[in-house]
Amino acid sequence: MVDPNLIEVSEIQDIWTFLQSIDWTDPWLIGLIMMHLLTTTTALLTRNHGNFQIFLFLVLLLMAYFSESINEYAAINWHLFSRQQYFDSNGLFISTVFSIPILLNCMLLIGGWLYSSTQLMTKLKTAQLKERIRQERNRTKLE
C-alpha cells in the first residue's frame, strides 16, 4: 500500500525544465519579478547618484546574504503566500529566482562604477596633458 502523505518528486534534469515547472502566475512570484525589474530600473536611473547606489548595493548584498534564512522561513510558511512548496533544503529555487537576479544587479552597479571610474580617469589625464601643454607654451613665451 502506498502512503498517501508521500509526494512524488521528480529529479531535476536541467535548469530549463526546472524553470518551466514553476507556476509563474503565482502572485508572490509576479511581485518578486516586479521587485527585480524595479531594482534594475532603479540601478540604471540612479547611475549619477553614487551614495544612493552604494546604499542599494549594500541592501542587495544583505538580501543575498540572508537568502538562506529567507529560504528556511519560506519553507516553513510557504502555504501562507504560495500555491506550491518551492523551497528545497539545497536552496535551488531561492538561488535561481531570488539571489541570482540580485547578484546580477550588484554586478550591474559595479560595472557602472567601473565605467564611471574609467571616464573620470580619462578626463583627469586629458586635463593633465592640457595643463602640461599650457605650461610648456608659457615657458617658451618667456624665453
N, C-alpha and C positions, 0 to 999 in steps of 0.2 A: 504494500500500500504506500502511496506517495503522500508525503506530508504536505498539507495544503498551505502551510506557512512558508514553505520554501519558494523562493522566487528564482526562476531561471535567468541566469545572466550569461550573455554570450561574450566570448572573448573579443577584444578589440583587435581588428586586423590591421587597420591603418587609420590615419587621422581623418581622412575624408569620410569614411564610414561612421566614425565617431561623431563628427560634426553633423552628419545627416540624421543621426539618431536623436539629436536634441530637438525638443519642441520649441522652436524659435518664436512661437506665438504666445508663449507664457509671458504674462505682463511684467514680471520682475526681470526677465531676460531682455525684453524690449527696453525697460528702464536702464538696465546695465549697458546696453548698446548705446543708448542715448547719452549716458554719462561719459562713455568713452569718446563719442563724437564731440560732445561739449568740451571735454578736456583737450582734445586735439585742436579744436577750433580756438579755444582759449590760448593754448600754447602758441598757435600761429598768429593770432591777433595781438598778443602782448609781447611780440618779439623785441620791441623797443623799451620795454619796462622790466629792467633787469631784476629789481628787488622782488617784484611780483612773481617773476619766473623762478627765482630761487625758492620762494615760498611754495609755489606749485610743485617744483621738483622735489622738495623735501616731503611734502604731503603725499605725493605719488610714491616715493620710496618707502614711506611709512606704511602706506596701504599694501604695497608688495611685501614688505617685511611681515606684516600681521596677517597675510593671506592664509597661513596655516591655522591660526586661531580662528579666523573667519570661517574657514572650511570646517573646522570641528564644530563650531557653533551652528553653522548651516546644516551640517549632517544630522544634528540632534533635532533641530527645529524646522526642517525643510517643509513639513506639512503646513506650516503657518503662512508660507508665501509661495510655494511651488506646487505644481501638479505632479511632479515626479521627484524622486530622490536621485540627484545627480552627484552628490558629494561623497566621493570614494575616499578611502583611507590614504591612498597614494597621492591624492590631490591633483589628478589629471584634469578633471573638469575645471576646478578653480584656477589652475595654472593656465589652461587654454583660454578661458573666456574672461578671466579677471587679470591675472598677473602679466601675461604676455602683452596685451594691449597697453597696460600701464607702463611696462618697461620700454615698449616701443615709443610711447610718448616721452619718456625720460631720454631716450636716445635722440628723439627729435629736438628736445630742448638743448641737449649737449651739442648736437650738430649746429643748431642756430648760434650757440655761444662760440663755437669754434669758427664759424663763418664770420661772425662779428669781430672776433679777435684778429682774423687774417685781414679783414678790411681796415681795422684800426692800425694794425702794423704797417700796412701798405701806405696809408695816409701819413703816418709818422715818418716813415722812411722817405717819402716824397717831400715832405716838409723839411726834413734834414738836408736832403740833396739841394733843394731850392735855397735854403739858408747858406749852405756851403758855397754855392754859385754866387749868391749875392755878396758874401764876404770876399770872395776872390775878385769880383768886379770892383768892389770898393777899394781893395788893396791895390789893384792895378791902376785905378784912377789917381790914387795918392802918390804913386811912384812917378 
